[in-house]
Amino acid sequence: MTIFERIEQFNRGRDPQLLQIKYAKMRTSPLRFFRGSCHLFAEDWPVASSLNRSPLTWNCGDLHIENFGSYKGANRLTYFDIDDFDEAILAPCTVDLTRFLTSVLLAVRSLSDEATVARHLFQSGLEAYSAALAAGKAFWIERRIAAGLIGDLLDRLRQRRRRDFLLRLSERTATGWQLKTLPGRFFPIPQPEYEQIAGTVARLATTAPDPRFYEIFDIKRRVAGTGSIGIERYAILVQGRGSPDGHFILDLKRALPSCWQPLFQAFQPAWPDEATRVSQVQQRLQAVAPDSLHPLVLDGKPYVLKELQPEADRVDLTSWDGKPKRLESLVRTMSQIIGWAHLRASGRDRSAIADALINFAHQQGWQSLLSEYANHYSEQVVADWQEFCRASAPDT
């Protein structure tokens, strides 16, 4: 099959109009294409490679340089961490690291023509991950110790007022508080669909310490990200901790099987459903999970509910100002976060214990193998992107 045929096959059944939005985003750059086609990376993963002999860890599954962000944990403190777990899977630890470092090569390609910059950043990330594993202890990033691009991001979050965030996405009308209809982001939904979601959330509220927290004001269809565009997803405005500044906006997203499932099926535990897999692995990998993280079943389909995080709470790669050290600090920190996440989830449901990860960090040979594959695959992504652009352009 051609690249476009593989992508079409994977996305079969998604909303056709939203799928065109996804494809348009994927045409903008090789990195955006890489973000929207994790299944290609999984399908192309070298089954016979020695990379598969690395210790089993709980992996994000879709790790790339833009899948990190800042958010408020359930304890209302601010963290910078991995923030997307739709493709979460028990697999060799090299899966996450290879995908992340491949994305670094693609990101740098769009920011700088200097190949030496890409090679240096790649090696820095590899060394930082290995050092994090070798230390054997999971840390996390706090605002007071964050520097560089991450420090800038967390400082902006500290200065932002919650009221401003809520008023940007919601408004008070004659009938009460509602989410705004925002082109390309929030759309109204049919009343039967609205009532079905409201009923599911109401059942969750009966088990919550404060049922009024989940009192619903409005529900809209939500479009966000790249890879998940076309999957059922909603924004829900709820009472939260009180009107108006204490309102919460929740994200409800359909959970589908991980694209890694066919390759690593033999390693997986028997999850009750896909939403439980996603939410449980998120709890294991993050230092502190966001508020209201719950698996739900809606119309017989699994969904993940959690607090909606502003899309602006991502590192802006264009703000590196041509200073390689700022990018190096970012890549090193993200690589450490990957190592800490793997350590944090060690010894859970057949994942390797910390001692095995420490030993792996000290082994020789796997780094050069990973580097060779990631460099090769980054070139393949560019070629695949070019082919996809030709095949999916609106005038073809």
C-alpha positions in Angstrom: 0.0 0.0 0.0 1.0 3.6 -0.5 1.6 5.9 2.4 -1.7 7.7 1.8 -3.6 4.3 1.6 -2.1 3.2 4.9 -3.2 6.5 6.5 -6.6 6.3 5.0 -7.0 2.7 6.2 -6.0 3.6 9.8 -8.4 6.6 9.9 -11.4 4.8 8.4 -14.6 5.5 10.4 -13.6 9.0 11.6 -15.6 12.1 10.8 -14.8 12.9 7.1 -14.9 16.7 7.6 -12.6 16.6 10.6 -10.3 14.2 8.8 -9.7 16.8 6.2 -8.7 19.2 8.9 -6.2 16.6 10.2 -4.8 16.0 6.8 -4.3 19.7 6.2 -2.4 20.0 9.4 -0.3 17.0 8.5 0.7 18.6 5.2 2.2 21.6 7.0 5.6 20.0 8.0 7.3 16.7 8.4 7.0 17.1 12.2 3.3 17.7 12.0 3.0 14.7 9.7 5.0 12.6 12.2 2.6 13.7 15.0 -0.4 12.7 13.0 0.8 9.3 11.9 2.1 7.4 15.0 0.6 4.3 13.5 3.2 4.4 10.7 6.0 4.5 13.2 4.5 1.5 15.0 3.9 -0.4 11.8 7.5 0.3 10.6 9.1 -0.6 14.0 11.9 -3.2 13.3 10.6 -6.4 14.9 13.9 -8.2 14.5 16.0 -5.4 15.9 18.1 -5.7 19.1 16.2 -2.5 20.2 13.4 -5.0 21.3 15.8 -6.6 23.8 15.7 -3.6 26.0 13.7 -3.8 29.3 9.9 -3.6 29.1 8.5 -0.3 30.4 5.2 1.5 30.3 5.5 3.8 27.3 3.6 6.9 26.3 3.5 5.2 22.9 3.2 8.5 20.9 6.1 10.5 22.4 7.4 13.5 20.5 8.8 16.9 21.3 5.3 18.5 21.3 3.7 15.9 23.5 5.0 17.6 26.7 3.3 20.4 28.4 2.5 22.2 31.6 -0.6 21.5 33.6 -2.0 21.8 37.1 -2.1 18.5 38.9 -4.9 17.3 41.1 -3.0 19.0 44.0 -3.3 22.3 42.0 0.5 22.6 41.7 2.0 23.2 38.3 4.0 20.5 36.5 5.8 20.0 33.2 5.5 16.4 32.0 4.4 14.0 29.3 0.7 14.8 28.6 -0.8 12.4 26.0 -1.3 8.7 26.6 -3.8 7.5 24.0 -1.2 5.0 22.5 0.2 3.9 25.9 1.7 0.4 25.8 3.9 -2.0 27.7 6.9 -2.3 25.3 10.7 -2.0 25.2 11.8 1.3 26.7 13.5 2.1 23.4 10.1 2.7 21.8 9.5 6.0 23.6 13.1 7.2 23.4 13.4 6.4 19.7 10.2 8.2 18.7 11.1 11.2 20.8 14.6 11.6 19.4 13.3 11.1 15.9 10.9 14.0 16.5 13.9 16.1 17.8 15.7 15.5 14.4 12.5 16.6 12.6 11.9 19.6 14.8 15.5 20.9 14.4 15.3 20.4 10.6 12.5 23.0 10.6 14.5 25.4 12.8 18.0 25.2 11.6 20.0 24.0 8.5 23.0 23.0 10.6 23.3 19.2 10.8 25.8 19.5 13.6 23.0 21.1 15.8 20.7 18.1 15.2 23.5 15.6 16.0 24.5 17.4 19.2 20.9 17.7 20.4 20.3 14.0 19.7 23.4 12.9 21.6 22.5 15.2 24.5 19.0 13.7 24.7 20.5 10.1 24.6 22.9 10.9 27.4 20.3 12.6 29.6 17.9 9.7 29.3 20.7 7.2 30.1 21.8 9.3 33.1 18.3 9.5 34.4 17.9 5.7 34.3 21.3 5.1 35.8 20.4 7.3 38.8 17.5 5.0 39.5 15.3 7.7 41.0 12.3 9.5 39.5 12.2 13.2 39.8 10.0 15.9 38.3 10.1 19.5 37.0 8.9 22.3 39.3 8.5 25.9 38.4 11.1 27.2 40.8 13.9 25.1 39.3 12.8 25.1 35.6 15.0 27.1 33.3 15.1 28.0 29.6 12.1 27.4 27.4 10.3 25.4 30.1 11.0 28.0 32.7 9.4 30.6 30.4 6.4 28.5 29.9 5.8 27.9 33.6 6.3 31.6 34.4 3.6 32.4 31.9 1.3 29.9 33.5 2.0 31.4 36.9 1.1 34.9 35.7 -2.1 33.8 33.9 -5.3 34.3 35.8 -7.7 31.4 35.8 -10.6 33.8 35.2 -9.0 35.0 31.9 -8.7 31.4 30.7 -12.3 30.6 31.5 -13.6 33.8 29.9 -11.6 33.0 26.7 -13.5 29.8 26.3 -16.9 30.4 28.0 -19.4 33.2 28.4 -22.4 34.1 30.5 -25.6 34.3 28.4 -29.3 34.9 29.3 -29.7 31.2 30.0 -26.5 30.8 32.0 -22.9 30.0 31.4 -22.0 28.4 28.1 -18.9 27.4 26.2 -18.2 29.6 23.2 -18.7 28.3 19.7 -15.1 28.7 18.4 -14.4 27.9 14.7 -12.0 25.0 14.4 -12.2 24.2 18.1 -15.7 24.1 19.7 -18.9 23.1 17.9 -22.5 22.6 19.1 -23.8 19.0 19.3 -27.3 17.5 18.8 -29.5 17.4 21.9 -29.7 13.6 22.2 -25.9 13.4 22.1 -25.7 16.2 24.8 -28.2 14.4 27.0 -26.3 11.1 26.7 -23.0 12.7 27.8 -24.7 14.6 30.6 -26.3 11.4 31.9 -22.9 9.6 32.0 -21.2 12.5 33.8 -24.2 12.6 36.3 -23.6 9.0 37.1 -19.9 9.7 37.8 -21.0 12.6 40.1 -22.9 10.3 42.4 -19.6 8.6 43.4 -17.7 11.9 43.8 -16.9 13.5 47.2 -18.6 16.7 45.9 -21.3 15.8 43.4 -21.9 19.5 42.6 -18.5 19.7 41.1 -19.8 17.8 38.0 -23.0 20.0 37.6 -23.0 20.7 33.8 -23.5 24.1 32.2 -22.6 23.2 28.6 -21.1 20.6 26.3 -19.4 21.2 22.9 -17.7 19.0 20.4 -13.9 19.7 20.6 -11.2 19.6 18.0 -7.6 19.6 19.2 -4.2 18.0 18.6 -3.3 16.3 15.3 -3.3 12.5 15.6 -6.7 12.3 17.4 -8.6 14.7 15.1 -11.8 12.9 13.9 -12.2 10.9 17.1 -15.2 11.7 19.3 -14.1 14.4 21.8 -15.9 16.9 23.9 -15.4 19.9 26.1 -17.6 20.1 29.2 -18.1 23.2 31.3 -18.9 22.2 34.9 -19.6 24.0 38.2 -16.2 22.9 39.6 -15.4 24.9 42.8 -17.9 27.6 42.3 -19.0 30.4 39.9 -17.4 32.0 38.0 -13.6 31.7 38.7 -13.9 28.1 40.0 -15.6 26.6 37.0 -13.7 23.7 35.3 -13.6 22.7 31.7 -13.3 19.0 31.3 -12.0 17.1 28.3 -13.9 13.9 27.3 -12.1 11.8 24.7 -12.8 8.4 23.1 -10.2 5.8 23.9 -9.2 3.5 21.0 -6.8 0.5 21.1 -3.1 1.5 21.0 -1.6 1.4 17.5 1.2 -0.7 19.2 -1.2 -3.4 20.3 -0.7 -5.8 17.3 3.1 -5.7 17.8 3.2 -6.1 21.6 -0.1 -7.9 22.4 1.7 -10.7 24.2 3.0 -8.3 26.9 -0.2 -6.6 27.8 -2.3 -7.1 30.9 -6.1 -7.7 30.6 -7.4 -4.1 30.9 -11.2 -3.8 31.5 -11.3 -1.3 28.5 -9.1 1.1 26.6 -10.0 4.1 28.8 -8.8 2.2 31.9 -5.5 1.5 30.0 -5.0 5.2 29.1 -5.9 6.6 32.5 -4.0 4.0 34.5 -0.8 4.4 32.5 -1.1 8.2 32.8 -1.3 7.8 36.6 1.8 5.6 36.6 4.0 7.7 34.3 3.2 11.3 35.4 4.5 12.7 38.7 1.0 13.9 39.5 -2.0 13.4 37.2 -4.4 16.2 36.3 -7.7 16.7 38.1 -10.8 14.6 37.4 -8.9 11.8 35.5 -11.5 9.0 35.1 -12.3 6.2 32.6 -16.0 6.3 31.6 -18.3 4.3 29.3 -20.5 6.3 27.0 -22.9 4.4 24.7 -20.9 1.3 25.2 -17.7 3.0 24.2 -14.7 3.8 26.5 -13.8 7.5 27.1 -11.2 9.3 29.2 -12.4 12.3 31.3 -9.8 14.8 32.6 -9.4 18.5 33.2 -8.9 20.4 29.9 -5.4 22.0 29.7 -4.9 25.1 27.6 -3.3 24.4 24.3 -1.0 27.3 24.9 0.7 25.4 27.7 3.2 23.9 25.3 6.8 24.8 24.6 7.0 27.2 21.7 9.9 25.9 19.7 10.1 29.1 17.6 11.1 31.0 20.7 14.5 29.4 20.8 16.0 32.6 19.3 18.7 30.8 17.4 20.4 29.8 20.6 21.3 26.1 20.5 21.8 26.0 24.3 18.1 26.8 24.8 17.2 23.9 22.6 19.8 21.6 24.3 18.4 22.4 27.7 14.9 21.6 26.5 15.8 18.3 24.9 17.9 17.2 27.9 15.1 18.0 30.3 12.5 16.1 28.2 14.8 13.1 27.9 15.2 13.1 31.7 11.4 13.2 32.1 11.1 10.1 29.8 13.7 8.3 32.0 11.9 9.4 35.2 8.5 8.2 33.8 9.9 4.8 33.0 11.4 4.5 36.5 8.2 5.7 38.1 6.2 3.0 36.5 8.8 0.2 37.0 7.7 -3.1 38.4 4.0 -2.6 37.4 2.2 -5.3 35.5 5.3 -7.0 34.1 7.3 -3.8 33.5 11.0 -4.1 34.4 12.1 -3.3 37.9 14.3 -0.2 38.5 17.4 -2.4 38.9 17.0 -3.7 35.3 16.6 -0.2 34.0 19.8 0.9 35.9 21.7 -2.0 34.4 20.4 -1.2 30.9 21.6 2.4 31.2 25.2 1.2 31.8 25.2 -1.3 28.8 27.0 -0.5 25.6 25.8 -0.7 22.1 22.1 0.1 22.2 22.7 3.9 22.0 24.4 3.6 18.6 21.8 1.2 17.3 19.0 3.6 18.4 20.8 6.6 16.9 21.2 4.8 13.6 17.6 3.8 13.4 16.2 7.3 14.4 18.4 9.1 11.9 17.3 6.7 9.1 13.7 6.9 10.1 13.7 10.7 10.2 14.7 10.7 6.6 12.0 8.2 5.8 9.4 10.5 7.5 10.4 13.4 5.2 10.0 11.2 2.1 6.7 9.8 3.4 5.5 13.4 4.1 6.3 14.5 0.6 4.4 11.5 -0.8 1.4 12.2 1.5 1.3 15.8 0.4 1.2 14.9 -3.3 -1.5 12.3 -2.7 -3.8 14.2 -0.3 -3.6 17.7 -1.7 -7.1 19.1 -2.3 -6.6 19.6 -6.1 -5.5 15.9 -6.8 
